[in-house]
C-alpha cells in the first residue's frame, strides 16, 4: 500500500473513497458507513457549518461519547479549515468552561445525555461561570432531547443541502497541509491544561508511519473504545487506520463485557487500549481467548507484563509505543515484526521524520548511548501551545527540540527505553493528571493548610491519585468529605482515592527546606 498523496484530511478521505467507495469505514452500534456514505455525510455537515457562519480557523467543539457523529463533525470541520476541539466527557463545569473559553469555541455539538452524565446541565453550568460564553454562537444536540434553543443535529445537517456546491468546494480548496486541524487539551505541570494545536500534514504523515509499524492493511478492523476526545483515539488510532483504508469499529464507552462481544462479532484485528482496559477484559467472567482470536496487531503502552497480557489475547504483533499529544500521538513504535522479547522491553525506534536526543535535565547537554536522561524530540510536533507563548518557550529550545519531561535511554541501534517521568505528572489508567491542578482544588477547602498530590502504585490503574494533607490548626476533615469537595470541581479520575493526614513537620524536605515529592509515597507506607 502506498502512502496517500494528499496532506489534508479531506484529501485523503477522497483518495481512499475513490479507491474503494463501498468499503466499510465506520461501524457504530448496528449502523455502518462506507467510505462513500461517510464522505457524503461529511460534505453535507460541512455545508451546514458554512451556512451557520463557521469559517476558516473557527473552533468547533464536540462533547459526546464514541459515536459516528463525532467523526462526521470532526471531518466536516477539518474539511473547511475549521478546528475541532475534542472536549473531555469527564469534565466538571469548571473544566469545560475553561476549555470552551480558552479555545473560543463558536459552535458546539453536544450529546445531551452520556451514560450517567447530563450534558445539558453541564453546559448550562459552564456557561454560567463565564457570562454565558458570548463567543459560543450555537449548540447542536446530537440526540433529540436538549434545550429548546439547541438545534437538533438532523435539522442542522439538513440545512447543508441548501448551500451552493461551489461555495463548499471553494472553502474546502482553501485548506492546506499546514492549517490547524485539531485543538486538544492535555494536562500540564501547572493547574491549567494546555491547548495543543495539530496540523493536517502531521496527522497524515506521522499516522501513516504509525500504521506502517503496525503493518496495517485495508482489511484491518480497529476496536476503538478509547474516548475520542483523547489524542490516542482521534489522532493516533483513527488516522493510523484511516490512512491505510481500514475500518473503525466504535465502542460507545468502554465496558469489558461489551468489548469481548464487539471484538468477536465484528472480527476486529487491531487492538488499541490502555493497560487497565486489558486487565478488565482479562478479569471479566465471560473472558475467553476464543472471543479475541481475530486480534493481530495494535498499539498500547505499559510494562512487559501488561503487553504480554495483550499478546495472550491473540494480538501477537502488538506494538509498544511512546509519545505525547504534542507529538501527534506517537514518536516511537516498536515494529510489529520485531521479536516479542524486544517489543516487551523497548518502545521502538523513532518514526520517520522524528529525531530523539537524550539530555541531562539540568545542563541540557546531550548524553551518550546507554545513559538515562530526559527525552527530547524534534520533527512532528505541535506548533506551540494555544495562546500560551510562555509555556511554549519553556518547552521548546531555539533549535526546535521539545522537552518531554520523560526519562529514557537510547541504545546503539536507536531503540528508546522509557524509564518514567521527570515531571511531576501522574498517569492513572493511561491518563495524565497534573498534581498542581488537584492541589489547587484541595487547598480551597477551608480545613486544609497544605496539600500535595502524588501517584502511588495501583495494580489496575498503574498509578492512582493520592493526596498528603496538612490540616489547619483545630480543623478536621475526612476522606469522604475531601473527595466530595474535589468531585464538585474535577473530573472523577482526577479525584484522589487515597489520603494521608500529616503534620507539617512530617513532610519530607531537603536540607534547604524544599519538598521531596519523590518521597511522598513513603507516607503511605510505600517506597
Secondary structure, 3 states (H helix, E strand, C coil): CCCCCCCCHHHHHHHHHHHCCCCEEEEECCEEEEHHHHHHHHHHHHHHHHHCCCCCCCEEEEECCCCHHHHHHHHHHHHCCCEEEECCCCCCHHHHHHHHHHHCEEEEEECCEECCEEHHHHHHHHHHCCCCCCCCCEEEECCCCCCCCCEEHHHHHHHHHHCCHHHHHHHHHCCCCCCEEEEEEECCCCCCCEEEEEEHHHHHHHHHHHHHHHCCCCCCEEEECCCCCCHHHHHHHHHHHHCCCCEEEECCCCCHHHHHHHHHHCCCCEEECCHHHHHHHHHCCCCCHHHHCCCCEEEECCCHHHHHHHHHHCCCEEEEEECCHHHCCCCEECCCCCCHHHHHHCCCEECCCCEEEEECCCCCCECCCCCCEEEEEECCCCCCECCCHHHHHHHECCCCCEEEEEEEEECCCCEEEEEEECCCCEEECCEEECHHHHHHHHCCCCCEEEEEEEEEEECCCEEEEEEEEEECCCCCCCHHHHHHHHHCCCCHHHCCCEEEECCHHHCCECCCCCECHHHHHHHHCCC
